[in-house]
Amino acid sequence: MDTNPPAAVLALAPAIELEEILDVDPEADVRISPGPRPSPDRVRDVERLDRIDPDPDPDLDLDLDLDPDLEPDLDRDHDTMRFPPVPRAAGERGRARTAIALALLVLLAACAGHSAAHPRAHEQVARGYEWIAKDDLERAGVAFEHALEFAPDLAEAQNGLGIVARMHEDLPAARARFERAVHASPDFAEGYANLGETLLAMGREDLAEGALSRALSIDPDLGDARQNLARALLRRGLAPGADRAREWARARNEYLHLLESDARRPAAHADLAFMDYTAGRWADAEAGYRRAVELEPGSRDALHGLCVSLARLGRCAEAARVCERCLEAAPGAEACRVSLRGAKACAAR
C-alpha cells in the first residue's frame, strides 16, 4: 500500500500494510490512513474509509448518514476496530522489498562499524540485503545465517533474519530475531525500531511503545520509528475505555516532531487529519488530507479522506471530483465508489 518512500515501521525491516478500520457508525466507517509501507521502517500503516452513503439509492439525502455535529461514539456496541495485516499484490510487495533493501544498504556502512566481527560476517550481511533487493528471500536468509557462522552474536545478521521473517509475515519468528539482535547489541537502534514495528503488527501496542521509545532514545532521527510510535499511541487512543484525549495528545506531539524533521511524510499528515476528522474538525482534516494528497497523489486513503472531509464541509461537487480521482487511483475501491455516490447526491440537492 505504500507507493512512496517508507513512512513508519521497520527501521531496517519492511513495514507491512496494517489496515485499521474503525466503525464509528453502523453505516459509516473510518480507517486510519495507512502510514508508510514495507521499507526500512514503517508499518502498513493505515487506510481511511468513511462511507458517506452506503445506500445504493443515488438520491438518498447525505444528511441521513453524516451529521456534521455528531462526534463518533467509540464506545457503542457496534463500534469495532480491526488491525489485520493486508499484504498487497505481488508487484507491490516486490517494490516494497526493493525499497527496504535499498534503505538497509544505506545503513550497512554504519553497521559494519557497529561491531568488530569477522569481515566475512559483514560481507554476508551485505549480500543478504542484496538478495532482498532481488526479491530472493531464501538466498537472503542463507546469507544472514552464513554471517552468523562467522559471528554467532552479530546483531545485524539477526536483524536481517528478522526482516526476512517479517517479509514472510511470520511475526513470532521476526520478533524472536529482533529480540536477539537487541540482546546482542543493546544500542542497536534499528533493531529496537524493527522490534517495535513487529510488536505493533501483532497488536501489542503496549510493548511496541517501549521498543520504539528505546530506538528513538538511541537515535532521535529514526523517522519511521517515530511514526510507528505515534501510530501506536493513536491506536491505543481508539481502544475501548482508553483516555483518548491523553493518548492522542501524545500521538500528535510525536507526529509534529516527525514533521519537524521530515515535513514530506504523507502518512503523518494523513494520520493527523484522521484525528481531526474524528474530532469533527472538518476544515483541519481537509487541509491535512489535501497535504497528504499533494505529497502522494496516488494514495487512495488520502484521496478518500479528502473527499469525505470536503463533503462534511458542504463542498460536495469538489468532493465528488476527488472521489473520482480516488477511483482512478484504486479502481474498484468500494469506499471511494460509495462516497462518490453520496457526494454526487449531495451536490445535486
VOPAGU-2260 file (C-alpha; in pm, 1 decimal, decimal comma):
REM VOPAGU-2260
SITE   aa  ch    i         X         Y         Z
SITE  MET   A    0       0,0       0,0       0,0
SITE  ASP   A    1     299,6     207,8       0,3
SITE  THR   A    2     400,0     354,6    -329,4
SITE  ASN   A    3     631,3     623,7    -196,3
SITE  PRO   A    4     920,2     635,6      46,4
SITE  PRO   A    5     885,3     446,2     372,3
SITE  ALA   A    6     681,9     605,8     636,5
SITE  ALA   A    7     680,6     415,8     950,8
SITE  VAL   A    8     792,2      82,6    1054,6
SITE  LEU   A    9    1092,4    -131,8    1035,0
SITE  ALA   A   10    1397,5      75,6    1061,0
SITE  LEU   A   11    1577,5    -196,0     886,9
SITE  ALA   A   12    1284,5    -402,8     806,2
SITE  PRO   A   13     975,5    -398,7     594,5
SITE  ALA   A   14     662,5    -236,9     712,2
SITE  ILE   A   15     355,5    -433,8     646,6
SITE  GLU   A   16      31,8    -293,5     548,9
SITE  LEU   A   17    -187,6    -299,3     850,4
SITE  GLU   A   18    -538,1    -193,5     772,9
SITE  GLU   A   19    -706,0     -23,8    1063,4
SITE  ILE   A   20   -1078,7      13,9    1046,1
SITE  LEU   A   21   -1285,2     199,6    1297,9
SITE  ASP   A   22   -1660,7     160,4    1262,1
SITE  VAL   A   23   -1792,3     484,2    1402,4
SITE  ASP   A   24   -2139,7     434,4    1270,1
SITE  PRO   A   25   -2336,6     126,9    1164,6
SITE  GLU   A   26   -2335,9     269,5     813,0
SITE  ALA   A   27   -2010,4     457,8     810,3
SITE  ASP   A   28   -1656,1     364,5     890,8
SITE  VAL   A   29   -1331,8     549,6     903,4
SITE  ARG   A   30    -996,5     387,2     852,5
SITE  ILE   A   31    -684,7     540,5     979,4
SITE  SER   A   32    -478,8     634,9     683,1
SITE  PRO   A   33    -210,0     378,0     621,5
SITE  GLY   A   34     126,7     502,7     701,0
SITE  PRO   A   35     439,9     411,1     528,7
SITE  ARG   A   36     481,7      71,3     378,3
SITE  PRO   A   37     739,9    -201,0     393,3
SITE  SER   A   38    1056,9     -21,6     395,0
SITE  PRO   A   39    1340,3      20,5     637,5
SITE  ASP   A   40    1092,7     140,1     885,1
SITE  ARG   A   41     735,0     153,0     856,3
SITE  VAL   A   42     413,7     -20,1     918,0
SITE  ARG   A   43     140,6     -92,5     698,0
SITE  ASP   A   44      24,5     185,7     824,8
SITE  VAL   A   45    -346,4     250,1     764,1
SITE  GLU   A   46    -637,4     301,2     541,6
SITE  ARG   A   47    -903,4     561,4     570,4
SITE  LEU   A   48   -1260,0     482,6     486,8
SITE  ASP   A   49   -1557,3     694,2     570,7
SITE  ARG   A   50   -1868,4     583,7     391,9
SITE  ILE   A   51   -2078,6     882,2     317,6
SITE  ASP   A   52   -2372,2     699,9     173,8
SITE  PRO   A   53   -2385,2     320,2     183,3
SITE  ASP   A   54   -2733,5     313,7      35,1
SITE  PRO   A   55   -2738,8     220,5    -337,5
SITE  ASP   A   56   -3003,0     487,3    -395,8
SITE  PRO   A   57   -2812,6     783,0    -552,7
SITE  ASP   A   58   -3089,7    1017,8    -444,5
SITE  LEU   A   59   -3052,6     939,9     -75,3
SITE  ASP   A   60   -3010,0    1254,5     131,9
SITE  LEU   A   61   -2647,3    1269,9     250,1
SITE  ASP   A   62   -2755,5    1406,3     586,7
SITE  LEU   A   63   -2914,0    1074,5     670,9
SITE  ASP   A   64   -2566,4     930,7     722,8
SITE  LEU   A   65   -2345,7    1224,0     808,4
SITE  ASP   A   66   -2435,9    1468,4    1079,4
SITE  PRO   A   67   -2168,2    1741,7    1087,5
SITE  ASP   A   68   -2235,8    1791,5    1457,7
SITE  LEU   A   69   -2203,0    1425,8    1551,5
SITE  GLU   A   70   -1876,4    1319,7    1711,4
SITE  PRO   A   71   -1814,2     945,6    1676,2
SITE  ASP   A   72   -1903,8     749,7    1987,3
SITE  LEU   A   73   -1641,2     476,8    2001,8
SITE  ASP   A   74   -1796,0     302,3    2299,5
SITE  ARG   A   75   -2114,4     194,0    2126,3
SITE  ASP   A   76   -2167,1    -177,8    2080,1
SITE  HIS   A   77   -2138,4    -160,9    1703,3
SITE  ASP   A   78   -1802,1      11,9    1715,6
SITE  THR   A   79   -1517,3    -225,3    1639,9
SITE  MET   A   80   -1157,4    -193,3    1542,8
SITE  ARG   A   81    -955,0    -441,0    1342,3
SITE  PHE   A   82    -588,2    -438,3    1251,6
SITE  PRO   A   83    -539,8    -727,2    1008,9
SITE  PRO   A   84    -218,9    -738,7     806,2
SITE  VAL   A   85    -311,8    -681,7     443,9
SITE  PRO   A   86     -28,6    -777,6     209,2
SITE  ARG   A   87     -61,2    -613,7    -130,0
SITE  ALA   A   88     -28,2    -761,1    -475,3
SITE  ALA   A   89     294,9    -934,6    -567,4
SITE  GLY   A   90     411,6    -637,5    -771,2
SITE  GLU   A   91     368,1    -400,5    -478,8
SITE  ARG   A   92     541,0    -638,1    -242,0
SITE  GLY   A   93     834,6    -658,0    -479,9
SITE  ARG   A   94     866,4    -279,6    -490,8
SITE  ALA   A   95     838,7    -264,2    -115,2
SITE  ARG   A   96    1110,0    -522,8     -71,5
SITE  THR   A   97    1338,8    -331,4    -302,5
SITE  ALA   A   98    1277,8     -11,5    -108,7
SITE  ILE   A   99    1351,5    -190,1     215,8
SITE  ALA   A  100    1669,4    -343,3      88,5
SITE  LEU   A  101    1796,1     -17,6     -53,2
SITE  ALA   A  102    1726,9     162,5     270,4
SITE  LEU   A  103    1903,8    -110,2     461,0
SITE  LEU   A  104    2205,4     -99,9     234,3
SITE  VAL   A  105    2247,8     267,0     312,7
SITE  LEU   A  106    2298,7     162,1     673,6
SITE  LEU   A  107    2548,5    -112,8     608,1
SITE  ALA   A  108    2849,2     112,4     650,0
SITE  ALA   A  109    2727,6     210,5     993,8
SITE  CYS   A  110    2650,7    -149,4    1076,0
SITE  ALA   A  111    2996,8    -260,6     972,6
SITE  GLY   A  112    3144,8     -24,5    1225,4
SITE  HIS   A  113    2896,5    -127,4    1489,9
SITE  SER   A  114    3091,3    -439,8    1587,2
SITE  ALA   A  115    3435,0    -590,4    1543,2
SITE  ALA   A  116    3303,3    -911,1    1392,5
SITE  HIS   A  117    3485,2   -1110,4    1124,9
SITE  PRO   A  118    3492,2    -918,4     791,8
SITE  ARG   A  119    3327,0   -1214,9     618,9
SITE  ALA   A  120    3031,6   -1182,9     852,5
SITE  HIS   A  121    2967,4    -824,6     742,4
SITE  GLU   A  122    3020,3    -928,4     382,3
SITE  GLN   A  123    2746,7   -1188,5     415,9
SITE  VAL   A  124    2512,8    -935,3     579,9
SITE  ALA   A  125    2565,4    -707,4     279,1
SITE  ARG   A  126    2491,8    -997,0      45,0
SITE  GLY   A  127    2176,1   -1072,2     239,8
SITE  TYR   A  128    2039,1    -725,5     170,0
SITE  GLU   A  129    2140,3    -756,8    -193,8
SITE  TRP   A  130    1932,0   -1074,2    -217,4
SITE  ILE   A  131    1638,2    -894,4     -57,9
SITE  ALA   A  132    1670,5    -624,7    -324,2
SITE  LYS   A  133    1642,0    -900,8    -583,8
SITE  ASP   A  134    1332,4   -1035,0    -408,7
SITE  ASP   A  135    1505,6   -1360,2    -321,7
SITE  LEU   A  136    1427,0   -1409,5      45,3
SITE  GLU   A  137    1554,6   -1765,4      50,7
SITE  ARG   A  138    1904,5   -1663,2     -53,3
SITE  ALA   A  139    1888,4   -1362,9     178,7
SITE  GLY   A  140    1812,5   -1589,8     472,3
SITE  VAL   A  141    2100,7   -1820,2     381,9
SITE  ALA   A  142    2338,7   -1523,3     361,1
SITE  PHE   A  143    2238,7   -1394,4     703,8
SITE  GLU   A  144    2268,7   -1744,0     852,7
SITE  HIS   A  145    2611,9   -1776,8     692,9
SITE  ALA   A  146    2710,3   -1449,2     859,0
SITE  LEU   A  147    2617,6   -1599,2    1195,2
SITE  GLU   A  148    2855,8   -1889,1    1132,9
SITE  PHE   A  149    3137,8   -1633,7    1140,7
SITE  ALA   A  150    2989,2   -1424,2    1421,1
SITE  PRO   A  151    2710,6   -1600,3    1618,0
SITE  ASP   A  152    2618,1   -1283,7    1807,5
SITE  LEU   A  153    2620,3   -1042,0    1513,5
SITE  ALA   A  154    2316,7    -818,7    1569,6
SITE  GLU   A  155    2297,8    -708,0    1206,0
SITE  ALA   A  156    2265,3   -1069,2    1090,0
SITE  GLN   A  157    1990,3   -1143,1    1344,8
SITE  ASN   A  158    1819,0    -824,7    1231,8
SITE  GLY   A  159    1843,4    -938,4     870,3
SITE  LEU   A  160    1681,4   -1271,3     952,9
SITE  GLY   A  161    1412,7   -1077,3    1135,4
SITE  ILE   A  162    1346,2    -875,7     822,2
SITE  VAL   A  163    1318,6   -1192,3     614,6
SITE  ALA   A  164    1071,6   -1338,9     864,0
SITE  ARG   A  165     877,6   -1013,8     868,3
SITE  MET   A  166     850,9   -1013,4     491,7
SITE  HIS   A  167     723,2   -1369,6     511,4
SITE  GLU   A  168     467,3   -1237,5     762,1
SITE  ASP   A  169     599,6   -1472,6    1029,4
SITE  LEU   A  170     558,7   -1227,8    1315,4
SITE  PRO   A  171     664,7   -1459,5    1603,0
SITE  ALA   A  172     986,5   -1552,2    1422,6
SITE  ALA   A  173    1056,7   -1189,9    1333,1
SITE  ARG   A  174    1002,3   -1083,3    1692,1
SITE  ALA   A  175    1240,7   -1351,3    1819,5
SITE  ARG   A  176    1513,6   -1244,6    1576,8
SITE  PHE   A  177    1481,7    -875,6    1659,2
SITE  GLU   A  178    1490,1    -954,9    2030,8
SITE  ARG   A  179    1811,6   -1149,4    1977,9
SITE  ALA   A  180    1954,7    -856,2    1783,3
SITE  VAL   A  181    1896,1    -603,3    2060,9
SITE  HIS   A  182    2011,3    -850,7    2324,6
SITE  ALA   A  183    2339,0    -889,8    2137,6
SITE  SER   A  184    2370,9    -515,5    2083,9
SITE  PRO   A  185    2175,0    -305,1    2339,5
SITE  ASP   A  186    2249,4      15,1    2144,9
SITE  PHE   A  187    2120,3    -117,5    1811,3
SITE  ALA   A  188    1855,6     145,3    1738,7
SITE  GLU   A  189    1729,9     -13,5    1415,3
SITE  GLY   A  190    1682,1    -346,1    1593,6
SITE  TYR   A  191    1458,1    -182,5    1853,5
SITE  ALA   A  192    1271,9       2,9    1578,1
SITE  ASN   A  193    1202,9    -319,4    1389,7
SITE  LEU   A  194    1104,8    -498,5    1708,6
SITE  GLY   A  195     860,8    -218,3    1785,0
SITE  GLU   A  196     709,5    -234,4    1437,8
SITE  THR   A  197     664,0    -609,3    1465,0
SITE  LEU   A  198     500,8    -580,2    1806,1
SITE  LEU   A  199     271,7    -315,0    1662,6
SITE  ALA   A  200     174,9    -553,9    1382,8
SITE  MET   A  201      99,9    -816,1    1648,0
SITE  GLY   A  202    -139,2    -578,0    1820,5
SITE  ARG   A  203      91,7    -529,9    2120,4
SITE  GLU   A  204      87,8    -151,7    2129,6
SITE  ASP   A  205     190,9    -159,9    2495,1
SITE  LEU   A  206     517,0    -341,2    2423,4
SITE  ALA   A  207     569,7    -163,8    2091,9
SITE  GLU   A  208     576,8     173,6    2264,8
SITE  GLY   A  209     867,9      68,9    2484,6
SITE  ALA   A  210    1074,7     -69,3    2197,2
SITE  LEU   A  211    1011,0     230,9    1973,4
SITE  SER   A  212    1086,0     475,5    2253,0
SITE  ARG   A  213    1412,6     292,8    2316,8
SITE  ALA   A  214    1503,8     318,7    1946,7
SITE  LEU   A  215    1440,9     693,2    1949,5
SITE  SER   A  216    1638,1     741,4    2269,1
SITE  ILE   A  217    1937,4     599,3    2083,2
SITE  ASP   A  218    1872,3     770,8    1750,4
SITE  PRO   A  219    1608,6    1050,1    1753,5
SITE  ASP   A  220    1631,6    1075,4    1374,1
SITE  LEU   A  221    1472,5     735,2    1306,6
SITE  GLY   A  222    1166,7     879,1    1136,9
SITE  ASP   A  223     991,3     550,8    1076,0
SITE  ALA   A  224    1028,3     453,2    1439,7
SITE  ARG   A  225     875,9     784,1    1545,4
SITE  GLN   A  226     588,3     741,5    1304,5
SITE  ASN   A  227     525,2     392,5    1436,5
SITE  LEU   A  228     534,0     521,4    1792,2
SITE  ALA   A  229     279,4     787,0    1701,6
SITE  ARG   A  230      61,7     524,3    1540,4
SITE  ALA   A  231      85,2     300,2    1844,0
SITE  LEU   A  232     -40,5     587,7    2059,8
SITE  LEU   A  233    -311,2     661,8    1804,8
SITE  ARG   A  234    -434,5     304,8    1821,0
SITE  ARG   A  235    -425,7     300,0    2198,3
SITE  GLY   A  236    -647,3     605,4    2199,2
SITE  LEU   A  237    -902,0     412,9    1994,1
SITE  ALA   A  238    -922,0     123,2    2239,3
SITE  PRO   A  239   -1240,6      93,9    2447,5
SITE  GLY   A  240   -1209,4     277,1    2776,3
SITE  ALA   A  241    -885,5     449,8    2676,7
SITE  ASP   A  242    -810,2     809,6    2765,1
SITE  ARG   A  243    -826,1     916,0    2404,1
SITE  ALA   A  244    -753,4    1281,1    2470,8
SITE  ARG   A  245    -431,5    1190,4    2652,6
SITE  GLU   A  246    -310,3     926,4    2407,6
SITE  TRP   A  247    -392,1    1136,6    2103,3
SITE  ALA   A  248    -221,1    1440,8    2251,8
SITE  ARG   A  249      91,1    1226,9    2285,7
SITE  ALA   A  250      47,0    1088,9    1934,0
SITE  ARG   A  251       1,1    1438,4    1792,5
SITE  ASN   A  252     318,7    1553,5    1964,2
SITE  GLU   A  253     514,3    1267,7    1805,1
SITE  TYR   A  254     369,4    1341,0    1460,5
SITE  LEU   A  255     463,5    1706,7    1492,4
SITE  HIS   A  256     815,7    1611,4    1597,6
SITE  LEU   A  257     830,4    1386,8    1292,2
SITE  LEU   A  258     717,5    1664,4    1059,3
SITE  GLU   A  259     978,5    1897,5    1205,7
SITE  SER   A  260    1247,3    1661,9    1079,7
SITE  ASP   A  261    1067,8    1549,1     764,9
SITE  ALA   A  262     773,5    1762,2     655,3
SITE  ARG   A  263     717,8    1547,8     346,3
SITE  ARG   A  264     572,1    1240,4     512,9
SITE  PRO   A  265     224,7    1188,5     366,0
SITE  ALA   A  266     125,9     930,0     626,7
SITE  ALA   A  267     195,4    1171,2     911,2
SITE  HIS   A  268     -24,6    1437,4     754,3
SITE  ALA   A  269    -296,8    1178,9     687,3
SITE  ASP   A  270    -291,0    1041,2    1042,8
SITE  LEU   A  271    -315,2    1391,0    1189,1
SITE  ALA   A  272    -605,7    1455,8     953,5
SITE  PHE   A  273    -772,5    1137,0    1075,0
SITE  MET   A  274    -762,2    1262,2    1432,3
SITE  ASP   A  275    -902,3    1597,5    1323,0
SITE  TYR   A  276   -1176,4    1425,7    1125,6
SITE  THR   A  277   -1274,0    1203,1    1418,0
SITE  ALA   A  278   -1293,0    1509,8    1641,7
SITE  GLY   A  279   -1522,0    1685,7    1394,5
SITE  ARG   A  280   -1262,1    1942,2    1284,3
SITE  TRP   A  281   -1355,4    1913,0     919,0
SITE  ALA   A  282   -1154,8    2211,1     793,9
SITE  ASP   A  283    -836,8    2090,4     963,7
SITE  ALA   A  284    -897,0    1738,9     835,2
SITE  GLU   A  285    -946,1    1870,6     482,4
SITE  ALA   A  286    -618,0    2064,6     499,1
SITE  GLY   A  287    -428,1    1762,7     633,3
SITE  TYR   A  288    -562,4    1520,4     376,5
SITE  ARG   A  289    -500,8    1772,1      98,6
SITE  ARG   A  290    -136,2    1799,0     201,5
SITE  ALA   A  291    -108,3    1419,7     209,0
SITE  VAL   A  292    -250,1    1404,9    -143,5
SITE  GLU   A  293      -3,0    1667,2    -262,9
SITE  LEU   A  294     280,7    1452,7    -132,7
SITE  GLU   A  295     135,2    1121,1    -250,9
SITE  PRO   A  296    -108,8    1189,7    -538,4
SITE  GLY   A  297    -190,8     822,7    -584,9
SITE  SER   A  298    -284,3     749,3    -225,0
SITE  ARG   A  299    -634,6     607,5    -214,6
SITE  ASP   A  300    -655,9     664,6     157,6
SITE  ALA   A  301    -559,4    1030,3     144,5
SITE  LEU   A  302    -786,4    1092,8    -154,1
SITE  HIS   A  303   -1080,3     929,1      16,7
SITE  GLY   A  304   -1015,3    1119,8     337,7
SITE  LEU   A  305   -1006,7    1443,7     140,3
SITE  CYS   A  306   -1330,2    1351,2     -36,9
SITE  VAL   A  307   -1528,2    1286,0     280,3
SITE  SER   A  308   -1381,1    1590,7     456,3
SITE  LEU   A  309   -1493,9    1811,6     168,9
SITE  ALA   A  310   -1839,0    1653,5     184,4
SITE  ARG   A  311   -1857,9    1731,5     555,9
SITE  LEU   A  312   -1778,9    2093,8     471,2
SITE  GLY   A  313   -2062,1    2101,1     217,6
SITE  ARG   A  314   -1824,2    2126,8     -80,3
SITE  CYS   A  315   -1993,1    1832,5    -244,6
SITE  ALA   A  316   -1906,9    1896,6    -609,6
SITE  GLU   A  317   -1539,5    1920,1    -522,1
SITE  ALA   A  318   -1573,0    1611,5    -304,0
SITE  ALA   A  319   -1716,9    1418,0    -599,9
SITE  ARG   A  320   -1422,3    1515,3    -818,2
SITE  VAL   A  321   -1177,7    1398,5    -554,4
SITE  CYS   A  322   -1362,3    1068,0    -512,2
SITE  GLU   A  323   -1339,1    1019,2    -888,8
SITE  ARG   A  324    -962,8    1060,5    -855,8
SITE  CYS   A  325    -975,0     807,7    -574,5
SITE  LEU   A  326   -1135,5     553,7    -807,0
SITE  GLU   A  327    -878,8     630,2   -1075,1
SITE  ALA   A  328    -603,2     560,1    -824,9
SITE  ALA   A  329    -773,1     246,1    -694,2
SITE  PRO   A  330   -1027,2     112,9    -945,3
SITE  GLY   A  331   -1298,2     -84,7    -771,6
SITE  ALA   A  332   -1235,9      65,7    -426,7
SITE  GLU   A  333   -1574,8      30,6    -259,5
SITE  ALA   A  334   -1520,0     317,5     -16,0
SITE  CYS   A  335   -1444,1     561,3    -296,7
SITE  ARG   A  336   -1737,2     438,3    -503,8
SITE  VAL   A  337   -1984,2     468,5    -217,1
SITE  SER   A  338   -1857,3     812,0    -115,9
SITE  LEU   A  339   -1866,4     930,6    -476,3
SITE  ARG   A  340   -2232,4     836,5    -498,4
SITE  GLY   A  341   -2304,5    1019,3    -175,1
SITE  ALA   A  342   -2109,0    1329,2    -281,9
SITE  LYS   A  343   -2293,8    1343,2    -614,5
SITE  ALA   A  344   -2628,2    1312,9    -438,4
SITE  CYS   A  345   -2525,8    1594,3    -206,1
SITE  ALA   A  346   -2409,4    1814,8    -495,8
SITE  ALA   A  347   -2736,2    1761,0    -681,5
SITE  ARG   A  348   -2952,5    1892,1    -395,8
